[in-house]
């Protein structure tokens, strides 16, 4: 008996759809988390800037005896 050798290589449509669905689910979870990380980073930067401003104003007061307007 002769054996048929299948020379088809590649992915089936079902396999590709499953991969696309998994990537979509991962993106749906990752995008809101990324937005939260960005917001938290902006808040941390703003707090750091406020601390630096406070230090500069206190230094101004030490040098001049009054706070700037």
C-alpha positions in Angstrom: 0.0 0.0 0.0 1.1 3.5 -0.8 1.0 6.1 2.0 -0.2 9.5 1.2 2.1 12.1 2.5 0.5 15.4 3.4 2.5 18.3 2.2 0.2 20.9 3.6 1.9 23.2 6.0 0.5 26.1 7.9 -2.3 27.0 10.3 -6.0 26.3 10.1 -8.5 29.1 10.3 -9.7 27.9 13.7 -6.2 28.1 15.1 -5.7 31.6 13.8 -9.1 32.7 15.2 -8.2 31.3 18.6 -4.8 33.1 18.6 -6.5 36.4 17.6 -9.1 35.9 20.4 -6.4 35.3 23.0 -4.5 38.4 21.9 -7.8 40.5 22.1 -8.5 39.3 25.6 -4.9 40.1 26.7 -5.2 43.6 25.2 -8.5 44.2 26.8 -6.9 43.5 30.2 -3.7 45.3 29.6 -5.0 48.6 28.2 -6.9 49.7 31.4 -3.9 48.7 33.5 -1.6 50.8 31.4 -3.9 53.8 31.8 -3.9 53.4 35.5 -0.1 53.1 35.6 0.2 56.3 33.6 -2.2 58.2 35.9 -0.3 57.1 38.9 3.0 58.2 37.3 1.6 61.6 36.6 0.4 62.0 40.1 3.8 61.0 41.5 5.5 63.5 39.3 3.2 66.2 40.4 3.8 65.5 44.0 7.5 65.6 43.5 7.2 68.9 41.7 5.2 70.4 44.6 7.9 69.3 47.1 10.6 70.9 45.0 8.5 74.1 44.8 8.1 74.1 48.6 11.8 73.7 49.1 12.5 76.6 46.7 9.9 78.9 48.4 11.4 78.1 51.9 14.9 78.9 50.6 13.6 82.2 49.2 12.0 83.0 52.6 15.3 82.2 54.3 17.3 84.5 52.0 14.8 87.4 51.9 12.7 87.2 55.1 9.3 87.0 53.2 7.5 84.7 50.9 7.2 85.6 47.2 3.8 86.6 45.8 
